[in-house]
């Protein structure tokens, strides 16, 4: 009987507020009422017996409260897109509700008025509804058992334009006060923003971005005020979205200027859609919105074994007496082949570390875990020890390392076929200074770094992909030191050594948002490649500094970053 009573109590706690609809406006108090507008999801509005006159007022739909044992005191407002013409993301609302309820959040579907109002900005009535909805949610916090200062949103498309308004502009009143609830603040505490539409000046009238968000006369829409209550955000966007991904990069840049933690997740070859829900969850966990972070774990301890490797072979890069621009102070460069026990993939990944071009370690935390992870996945890995410390004879800091990398790629290409591998599926990966070196390898393969010395040098040194883990030295405000202006300003441009030639390959970037070797190194390189029509992927990690992966908490983006590599290789078809 006691067990039955406990189950009954649990059922009641889950069902207490299930599917409860609450209008957000008092009767006859809704501002800018227009007779053609309704408040309904498209599945309901499409029913034969739908009565528009009974569905004029925006509402909150309170879903089941999460079980008490998982509740974290937070609340998620779910906002559908639909071009401000409808609320159409029925399946997304279901997915978000399921995901965040299981994680312990009270979820609410916010249904605002559509289609677009007449004689007003396309977003005006939705923004009015949105500010009122946040106040209404906050007013219910104590009654429904969540913290009024733990209110987040997740959104899509036009709903993300609305979410950006809520996230950046709560100090600007969208409507006149109608009752005491309007004394409450309407700011939100965090936001997961998917594919925001109409965010740039070439799209703010409610059309796809006519110039993809680019141009000296194209800016972020000034409807976003970025006031003092602007909240942390995780921004997600597809690289081929007609509602330009430039909206997300511009919002991200402004958040950085304001020192507001943020994440940016940009997906190669993806159009208009909601991508990377798991990244949004990781962002919320990293920010502490889901409770205290678990203790950090050391990456090298997590990937300590070479059990997935069957063969190891070391070889010199340069023939005796043929090393170009030899420096008296530098180490001897070499390659190491790491063959997996279960070879599944004909592609090859070359990996090397950073070290300020003063040293580099092919057995350290920037190399060995990634090597072991890819060996587990059935991929051959080549590790590179390049010449360091920096040259002493007037050469640039990276010159001899670049020579070693170009030569290494040619050697790997020359060896591939005899090892049963594909010489036209070679990628390179480096961290920090090694990330800068990767950019040299990816963007400048048609630029000869040394005179040919043998038959191997007749082979090309281009690669099919690159992976940059917190690349340093990529922008002019940080070409020799941490970025002076965090790389945010337009005056910080890509350094001239990157040619961006016709063989430039797509890249994956992963970077800590709080890194002194600024995340904008990655973001601005991604933007340059985007402008060239090269679809790359990017992930920045809120609150995380340089070497974010050395120690990380389970369930955060820093902990799972190696999975981004496999996902990128899979999306590009290189994992075969």
C-alpha positions as CSV (number, residue, x, y, z in Angstrom):
1,X,0.0,0.0,0.0
2,X,2.8,2.4,0.9
3,X,4.4,1.7,-2.6
4,X,1.1,2.3,-4.3
5,X,0.7,5.6,-2.4
6,X,4.3,6.7,-3.4
7,X,3.5,5.9,-7.1
8,X,0.2,7.8,-6.8
9,X,2.0,10.8,-5.3
10,X,4.6,10.7,-8.1
11,X,1.9,10.5,-10.8
12,X,0.1,13.5,-9.2
13,X,3.3,15.5,-9.1
14,X,4.0,14.8,-12.8
15,X,0.5,15.5,-14.0
16,X,-0.4,18.5,-11.8
17,X,0.1,21.0,-14.6
18,X,0.0,18.7,-17.6
19,X,-1.1,20.5,-20.8
20,X,-2.6,23.4,-18.9
21,X,-3.2,26.4,-21.2
22,X,-3.1,29.8,-19.7
23,X,-3.9,33.0,-21.7
24,X,-1.2,35.6,-21.1
25,X,-3.4,38.7,-21.5
26,X,-6.3,39.8,-19.3
27,X,-9.6,40.0,-21.2
28,X,-9.7,42.9,-23.6
29,X,-6.2,44.0,-22.6
30,X,-4.1,42.5,-25.4
31,X,-2.3,45.3,-27.2
32,X,-2.6,45.7,-31.0
33,X,-5.3,43.2,-31.4
34,X,-5.8,42.4,-35.1
35,X,-8.7,40.3,-36.4
36,X,-6.6,38.2,-38.8
37,X,-4.3,37.0,-36.1
38,X,-4.6,33.8,-34.1
39,X,-2.6,32.0,-31.4
40,X,-2.4,28.3,-32.3
41,X,0.1,25.7,-33.4
42,X,-0.3,24.6,-37.0
43,X,-1.5,21.2,-36.2
44,X,-4.4,22.6,-34.2
45,X,-5.1,25.4,-36.6
46,X,-5.4,22.9,-39.4
47,X,-8.2,21.0,-37.9
48,X,-11.7,21.2,-39.5
49,X,-13.4,22.3,-36.3
50,X,-10.8,25.0,-35.5
51,X,-12.5,28.1,-34.2
52,X,-10.3,31.2,-34.9
53,X,-12.4,33.4,-32.6
54,X,-11.7,31.2,-29.7
55,X,-7.9,31.3,-30.4
56,X,-7.0,35.0,-30.6
57,X,-5.0,35.4,-27.4
58,X,-1.4,34.3,-27.0
59,X,-1.0,31.6,-24.4
60,X,1.3,29.4,-22.3
61,X,0.9,25.7,-22.4
62,X,2.4,24.2,-19.2
63,X,3.6,20.7,-19.8
64,X,4.1,18.0,-17.1
65,X,6.3,19.0,-14.3
66,X,9.4,16.9,-14.1
67,X,9.6,14.2,-11.4
68,X,10.8,15.6,-8.1
69,X,13.9,13.5,-8.0
70,X,15.3,15.2,-11.1
71,X,14.0,18.8,-10.7
72,X,16.7,21.4,-10.9
73,X,14.7,24.5,-10.2
74,X,14.9,25.7,-13.8
75,X,12.3,26.5,-16.5
76,X,12.5,26.3,-20.3
77,X,10.2,28.4,-22.5
78,X,9.9,26.7,-26.0
79,X,9.4,29.0,-28.9
80,X,8.4,27.8,-32.4
81,X,9.3,29.4,-35.7
82,X,7.2,29.9,-38.7
83,X,8.3,33.1,-40.5
84,X,6.0,35.1,-38.1
85,X,3.2,33.6,-40.2
86,X,2.5,30.6,-38.0
87,X,3.8,28.6,-35.1
88,X,4.8,25.5,-37.1
89,X,7.5,23.6,-35.2
90,X,5.2,21.0,-33.6
91,X,7.7,18.2,-33.6
92,X,10.5,20.4,-32.2
93,X,8.3,21.4,-29.4
94,X,7.7,17.8,-28.6
95,X,11.4,17.0,-28.7
96,X,12.4,19.9,-26.6
97,X,9.7,19.2,-24.0
98,X,10.8,15.5,-23.7
99,X,14.5,16.4,-23.5
100,X,14.3,19.2,-21.0
101,X,11.6,17.6,-18.8
102,X,13.9,14.5,-18.4
103,X,16.7,16.9,-17.4
104,X,14.6,18.4,-14.7
105,X,13.2,21.6,-16.2
106,X,9.6,22.8,-16.1
107,X,8.8,23.2,-19.8
108,X,6.2,25.6,-21.3
109,X,5.2,26.0,-24.9
110,X,4.8,29.7,-25.7
111,X,2.3,30.3,-28.6
112,X,2.3,33.8,-29.9
113,X,0.1,35.7,-32.4
114,X,0.5,35.1,-36.1
115,X,0.4,35.8,-39.0
116,X,2.4,39.0,-39.2
117,X,0.6,42.2,-38.1
118,X,-0.5,44.8,-40.5
119,X,1.0,48.3,-40.2
120,X,3.6,47.2,-37.6
121,X,7.0,45.6,-37.7
122,X,6.7,41.9,-38.5
123,X,7.8,40.9,-34.9
124,X,5.8,43.5,-32.9
125,X,2.8,41.6,-31.7
126,X,5.0,38.5,-31.0
127,X,7.4,40.6,-29.1
128,X,4.6,42.0,-27.0
129,X,3.4,38.5,-26.4
130,X,6.9,37.4,-25.6
131,X,7.6,40.0,-22.9
132,X,4.3,39.4,-21.3
133,X,4.9,35.6,-21.4
134,X,8.2,35.9,-19.6
135,X,6.5,38.0,-16.9
136,X,3.7,35.5,-16.6
137,X,6.1,32.6,-16.3
138,X,8.1,34.5,-13.6
139,X,4.8,35.2,-11.7
140,X,4.1,31.5,-11.5
141,X,7.6,30.4,-10.3
142,X,6.9,30.0,-6.6
143,X,3.5,28.2,-7.2
144,X,5.0,25.8,-9.7
145,X,8.3,25.2,-7.9
146,X,11.0,26.7,-10.0
147,X,13.4,29.6,-9.5
148,X,12.2,32.9,-11.1
149,X,15.8,33.6,-12.0
150,X,16.3,30.4,-13.8
151,X,14.2,30.9,-16.9
152,X,15.7,30.0,-20.2
153,X,14.4,29.7,-23.8
154,X,15.0,27.5,-26.7
155,X,13.8,28.6,-30.1
156,X,13.8,28.2,-33.9
157,X,13.9,30.6,-36.9
158,X,11.5,33.5,-36.5
159,X,11.0,32.2,-32.9
160,X,14.8,32.7,-32.6
161,X,14.5,36.3,-33.8
162,X,11.9,36.7,-31.0
163,X,14.1,34.9,-28.5
164,X,17.0,37.3,-29.4
165,X,14.6,40.2,-28.7
166,X,13.8,38.7,-25.3
167,X,17.5,38.0,-24.6
168,X,18.9,41.4,-25.6
169,X,16.2,44.0,-25.2
170,X,14.2,43.4,-22.0
171,X,14.8,47.0,-20.9
172,X,12.9,48.3,-23.9
173,X,9.1,48.0,-23.3
174,X,7.2,46.4,-26.2
175,X,3.8,47.5,-24.7
176,X,2.2,49.6,-22.1
177,X,1.6,48.1,-18.6
178,X,-1.8,46.4,-18.3
179,X,-1.8,45.0,-14.7
180,X,0.6,44.3,-11.7
181,X,2.2,41.4,-13.5
182,X,3.9,43.9,-15.8
183,X,5.8,45.2,-12.8
184,X,7.9,42.0,-13.0
185,X,11.1,42.0,-15.1
186,X,10.8,40.3,-18.5
187,X,14.5,39.4,-19.0
188,X,15.4,35.7,-19.5
189,X,18.5,34.1,-17.9
190,X,19.8,32.1,-20.9
191,X,18.9,31.2,-24.4
192,X,19.5,28.4,-27.0
193,X,19.1,30.1,-30.3
194,X,18.6,27.9,-33.4
195,X,18.8,29.4,-36.9
196,X,17.7,33.0,-36.1
197,X,16.0,34.6,-39.1
198,X,15.8,38.3,-40.1
199,X,18.8,39.3,-38.0
200,X,20.8,41.2,-40.5
201,X,19.9,44.4,-42.3
202,X,19.6,42.6,-45.7
203,X,16.8,40.4,-44.1
204,X,15.1,42.4,-41.4
205,X,12.0,43.2,-43.5
206,X,11.1,39.5,-43.2
207,X,12.9,37.9,-46.2
208,X,15.8,35.5,-46.5
209,X,19.2,37.3,-46.3
210,X,19.5,38.8,-49.8
211,X,23.3,39.0,-49.6
212,X,23.8,36.2,-47.1
213,X,24.5,38.7,-44.3
214,X,27.7,40.0,-45.9
215,X,28.7,43.4,-47.2
216,X,30.1,46.6,-45.9
217,X,26.6,48.0,-45.7
218,X,25.1,44.9,-44.1
219,X,25.0,44.9,-40.3
220,X,23.2,43.3,-37.4
221,X,19.7,44.6,-37.1
222,X,19.4,47.5,-34.6
223,X,16.2,46.1,-33.0
224,X,18.5,44.1,-30.7
225,X,19.5,46.5,-28.0
226,X,22.1,44.4,-26.1
227,X,21.1,46.1,-22.8
228,X,22.5,45.4,-19.3
229,X,20.2,42.4,-18.8
230,X,21.4,40.6,-22.0
231,X,21.9,36.9,-21.1
232,X,24.4,34.1,-22.1
233,X,23.5,32.3,-25.2
234,X,24.3,29.2,-27.3
235,X,23.9,30.1,-31.0
236,X,23.3,27.3,-33.6
237,X,23.3,27.8,-37.3
238,X,23.7,25.8,-40.6
239,X,26.3,27.0,-43.0
240,X,24.0,27.1,-46.0
241,X,21.0,28.6,-44.3
242,X,19.2,31.2,-46.4
243,X,18.6,33.0,-43.2
244,X,22.2,33.8,-42.9
245,X,24.6,32.3,-40.3
246,X,26.2,35.7,-40.2
247,X,23.4,36.7,-37.8
248,X,24.8,34.2,-35.3
249,X,28.4,35.3,-35.7
250,X,27.5,38.9,-35.3
251,X,25.4,38.3,-32.2
252,X,28.3,36.2,-30.8
253,X,30.8,39.0,-31.4
254,X,28.6,41.5,-29.6
255,X,28.2,39.1,-26.6
256,X,32.0,38.8,-26.5
257,X,32.4,42.6,-26.5
258,X,30.1,42.7,-23.5
259,X,32.0,39.8,-21.7
260,X,28.9,37.7,-21.7
261,X,29.7,33.9,-21.9
262,X,28.4,32.4,-25.1
263,X,28.8,29.5,-27.5
264,X,28.6,29.4,-31.3
265,X,27.9,26.2,-33.2
266,X,28.1,26.4,-37.0
267,X,27.4,23.3,-39.1
268,X,28.9,22.7,-42.5
269,X,26.5,22.0,-45.4
270,X,23.4,22.4,-43.2
271,X,20.5,24.5,-44.3
272,X,17.7,26.0,-42.2
273,X,17.0,23.8,-39.2
274,X,17.7,23.2,-35.5
275,X,21.1,21.4,-35.0
276,X,23.1,20.3,-32.1
277,X,20.6,20.1,-29.3
278,X,23.2,18.1,-27.3
279,X,25.5,21.1,-27.6
280,X,22.8,23.3,-26.1
281,X,22.5,20.9,-23.2
282,X,26.2,20.9,-22.7
283,X,26.3,24.7,-22.7
284,X,23.6,24.8,-20.0
285,X,25.5,22.2,-17.9
286,X,28.8,24.1,-18.3
287,X,27.1,27.3,-17.2
288,X,25.6,25.7,-14.0
289,X,22.0,26.0,-15.0
290,X,21.6,22.2,-14.3
291,X,23.3,22.3,-10.9
292,X,26.8,22.0,-9.8
293,X,29.3,20.7,-12.3
294,X,30.8,17.3,-11.8
295,X,34.5,17.1,-10.9
296,X,36.9,17.6,-13.8
297,X,38.6,14.5,-15.2
298,X,42.1,14.4,-16.9
299,X,41.9,13.7,-20.6
300,X,45.2,11.7,-20.6
301,X,43.8,9.3,-17.9
302,X,40.6,8.9,-20.0
303,X,42.6,7.9,-23.1
304,X,45.6,6.2,-21.5
305,X,45.7,3.0,-23.6
306,X,47.2,2.1,-27.0
307,X,45.2,-1.2,-27.0
308,X,43.5,-0.2,-30.3
309,X,46.9,0.2,-32.1
310,X,48.5,-2.8,-33.8
311,X,51.5,-1.3,-35.5
312,X,53.9,1.6,-34.7
313,X,56.6,2.9,-37.1
314,X,58.9,5.9,-36.8
315,X,60.5,7.6,-39.8
316,X,62.6,10.7,-40.5
317,X,61.2,13.5,-42.5
318,X,64.3,14.8,-44.2
319,X,67.1,12.8,-45.9
320,X,70.5,13.2,-44.3
321,X,72.0,16.6,-45.1
322,X,68.8,17.8,-46.9
323,X,66.9,19.7,-44.2
324,X,66.1,23.2,-45.5
325,X,66.9,26.3,-43.5
326,X,68.6,24.2,-40.8
327,X,68.8,25.9,-37.5
328,X,71.4,25.1,-34.8
329,X,69.0,25.3,-32.0
330,X,66.2,23.0,-33.3
331,X,65.1,19.5,-32.7
332,X,65.1,16.8,-35.3
333,X,61.6,16.3,-36.9
334,X,60.1,12.9,-37.5
335,X,56.8,11.1,-38.3
336,X,55.2,8.2,-36.4
337,X,52.6,5.9,-37.9
338,X,49.9,4.5,-35.7
339,X,47.9,1.7,-37.4
340,X,44.6,0.6,-35.7
341,X,44.0,-3.1,-34.9
342,X,40.8,-3.0,-36.8
343,X,41.4,-0.8,-39.9
344,X,38.0,0.4,-41.1
345,X,38.9,3.7,-42.8
346,X,41.2,4.5,-45.7
347,X,41.6,8.1,-44.7
348,X,44.6,9.3,-42.7
349,X,44.8,11.9,-39.9
350,X,48.0,13.7,-39.2
351,X,48.2,15.2,-35.7
352,X,50.7,17.5,-33.9
353,X,50.7,19.6,-30.8
354,X,51.1,23.3,-30.0
355,X,53.7,24.9,-27.8
356,X,54.1,28.6,-29.0
357,X,56.5,27.3,-31.7
358,X,59.0,26.9,-28.8
359,X,58.4,23.2,-28.4
360,X,56.0,20.4,-29.4
361,X,55.1,17.0,-27.9
362,X,53.6,14.2,-30.1
363,X,52.9,12.2,-26.9
364,X,51.1,15.0,-25.0
365,X,47.5,15.7,-24.2
366,X,46.9,17.6,-27.5
367,X,47.9,14.6,-29.6
368,X,47.8,11.2,-27.8
369,X,44.1,11.2,-26.8
370,X,43.0,12.2,-30.3
371,X,45.3,9.6,-31.8
372,X,44.0,6.8,-29.5
373,X,40.3,7.9,-30.1
374,X,40.7,7.7,-33.9
375,X,42.6,4.4,-33.7
376,X,39.6,3.1,-31.7
377,X,37.4,4.2,-34.6
378,X,39.5,2.3,-37.1
379,X,41.5,5.2,-38.5
380,X,45.2,5.4,-39.2
381,X,47.0,8.3,-37.5
382,X,50.3,9.9,-38.2
383,X,51.9,12.0,-35.5
384,X,54.4,14.7,-36.4
385,X,57.3,16.2,-34.4
386,X,58.2,19.4,-36.1
387,X,61.2,21.6,-35.6
388,X,61.2,23.9,-32.6
389,X,62.1,26.2,-30.9
390,X,61.6,29.1,-33.3
391,X,64.3,29.9,-35.9
392,X,67.1,32.2,-34.9
393,X,68.2,33.3,-38.3
394,X,65.5,35.9,-39.1
395,X,62.8,33.5,-40.4
396,X,59.2,33.7,-39.2
397,X,58.3,31.7,-36.1
398,X,56.5,29.1,-38.2
399,X,58.7,28.7,-41.3
400,X,60.6,25.6,-40.4
401,X,57.5,23.9,-38.9
402,X,55.6,24.7,-42.1
403,X,58.4,23.1,-44.2
404,X,58.2,20.0,-42.0
405,X,54.4,19.9,-42.3
406,X,54.5,20.2,-46.1
407,X,57.1,17.5,-46.3
408,X,55.2,15.3,-43.9
409,X,52.0,15.5,-46.0
410,X,54.0,14.5,-49.1
411,X,55.6,11.5,-47.3
412,X,52.2,10.3,-46.0
413,X,50.8,10.7,-49.5
414,X,53.7,8.7,-51.0
415,X,53.2,5.9,-48.4
416,X,49.4,5.7,-48.4
417,X,48.8,3.2,-51.2
418,X,51.3,0.7,-50.1
419,X,49.6,0.7,-46.7
420,X,46.2,0.2,-48.2
421,X,45.2,3.8,-47.6
422,X,43.8,6.6,-49.7
423,X,46.4,9.2,-50.7
424,X,43.6,11.7,-51.5
425,X,42.0,11.5,-48.1
426,X,44.5,13.1,-45.8
427,X,43.7,15.6,-43.0
428,X,45.8,17.6,-40.6
429,X,45.1,18.6,-37.0
430,X,46.9,20.9,-34.6
431,X,46.3,22.8,-31.4
432,X,47.3,26.4,-30.4
433,X,50.5,27.1,-32.4
434,X,49.7,23.8,-34.1
435,X,46.3,25.2,-35.0
436,X,48.1,28.1,-36.7
437,X,50.3,25.6,-38.5
438,X,47.2,23.7,-39.6
439,X,45.9,26.9,-41.1
440,X,49.2,27.2,-43.0
441,X,48.8,23.7,-44.3
442,X,45.1,24.1,-45.2
443,X,45.2,27.5,-46.8
444,X,48.7,27.7,-48.5
445,X,49.5,24.4,-50.1
446,X,50.2,26.0,-53.5
447,X,52.8,28.2,-51.8
448,X,56.2,26.4,-51.8
449,X,57.9,26.6,-48.4
450,X,61.2,25.0,-49.6
451,X,63.0,23.9,-52.8
452,X,62.3,20.3,-53.9
453,X,64.9,17.8,-52.9
454,X,63.7,14.4,-54.3
455,X,60.9,12.5,-56.0
456,X,58.6,12.8,-53.0
457,X,58.6,16.6,-53.5
458,X,56.9,16.1,-56.8
459,X,53.8,15.1,-54.9
460,X,51.2,17.8,-53.9
461,X,51.0,18.8,-50.2
462,X,47.4,19.8,-50.2
463,X,45.0,18.1,-47.7
464,X,41.3,17.3,-47.8
465,X,40.4,18.7,-44.4
466,X,41.9,20.4,-41.4
467,X,41.1,20.5,-37.7
468,X,42.0,23.6,-35.7
469,X,41.9,23.2,-31.9
470,X,42.1,26.8,-30.4
471,X,44.4,28.1,-33.1
472,X,46.6,30.9,-32.1
473,X,48.3,33.8,-34.0
474,X,45.6,33.9,-36.7
475,X,44.6,37.5,-36.3
476,X,46.7,40.7,-36.4
477,X,45.8,41.7,-32.9
478,X,47.4,38.5,-31.7
479,X,50.1,37.5,-34.2
480,X,52.7,37.2,-31.5
481,X,50.8,37.3,-28.2
482,X,47.3,36.8,-26.8
483,X,44.7,38.8,-28.8
484,X,44.8,42.4,-27.5
485,X,41.2,43.2,-28.3
486,X,40.0,39.6,-28.1
487,X,39.9,39.6,-31.9
488,X,36.4,41.1,-31.8
489,X,36.9,44.3,-33.7
490,X,37.0,44.7,-37.4
491,X,40.6,46.0,-37.2
492,X,41.7,42.5,-36.2
493,X,42.0,40.7,-39.5
494,X,43.6,37.4,-40.6
495,X,47.4,37.5,-40.8
496,X,48.9,37.7,-44.3
497,X,50.7,34.4,-44.3
498,X,47.5,32.5,-45.0
499,X,47.1,32.4,-48.8
500,X,43.6,31.0,-49.0
501,X,44.5,29.4,-52.3
502,X,42.4,27.3,-54.7
503,X,43.3,24.1,-52.7
504,X,42.0,25.5,-49.4
505,X,40.2,22.7,-47.6
506,X,37.2,22.7,-45.2
507,X,37.9,22.8,-41.5
508,X,36.6,22.0,-38.1
509,X,37.3,24.5,-35.3
510,X,36.9,24.0,-31.6
511,X,37.8,26.9,-29.3
512,X,37.2,28.1,-25.7
513,X,35.1,31.2,-25.6
514,X,37.3,32.6,-22.7
515,X,40.6,31.8,-24.4
516,X,43.2,34.6,-24.4
517,X,44.3,33.3,-27.8
518,X,40.9,34.4,-28.8
519,X,38.0,32.3,-30.2
520,X,37.7,34.9,-32.9
521,X,40.8,33.4,-34.5
522,X,38.5,30.5,-35.4
523,X,35.4,32.5,-36.0
524,X,37.0,34.9,-38.5
525,X,38.7,32.1,-40.3
526,X,35.4,30.3,-40.5
527,X,33.8,33.5,-41.9
528,X,36.5,33.8,-44.5
529,X,36.0,30.2,-45.7
530,X,32.2,30.8,-45.7
531,X,32.7,33.8,-48.0
532,X,34.8,31.5,-50.3
533,X,32.1,28.9,-50.5
534,X,34.0,26.5,-48.3
535,X,31.7,24.8,-45.8
536,X,33.4,24.4,-42.4
537,X,32.3,23.6,-38.9
538,X,32.9,25.5,-35.7
539,X,32.2,25.1,-32.0
540,X,33.1,27.5,-29.2
541,X,32.8,26.6,-25.5
542,X,31.4,29.0,-22.9
543,X,33.7,29.9,-20.0
544,X,36.5,27.7,-21.3
545,X,40.1,28.9,-21.6
546,X,43.2,27.7,-23.6
547,X,43.8,23.9,-23.3
548,X,40.1,23.5,-22.4
549,X,40.3,19.7,-22.9
550,X,43.2,19.0,-20.4
551,X,40.7,18.6,-17.6
552,X,36.9,18.7,-18.1
553,X,33.6,17.9,-16.4
554,X,31.5,15.0,-17.9
555,X,28.6,16.1,-20.0
556,X,30.2,19.3,-21.2
557,X,31.5,20.3,-24.6
558,X,35.1,20.2,-23.4
559,X,34.7,16.6,-22.3
560,X,33.1,15.4,-25.6
561,X,35.2,17.5,-28.0
562,X,36.8,14.5,-29.7
563,X,33.3,13.4,-30.8
564,X,33.1,16.6,-32.8
565,X,36.0,15.3,-34.9
566,X,34.2,12.1,-35.8
567,X,31.0,13.9,-36.5
568,X,32.8,16.3,-38.8
569,X,34.6,13.5,-40.6
570,X,31.3,11.7,-41.0
571,X,29.5,14.7,-42.3
572,X,32.1,15.2,-44.9
573,X,32.3,11.5,-45.9
574,X,36.0,11.1,-44.8
575,X,35.3,8.3,-42.3
576,X,35.2,5.6,-44.9
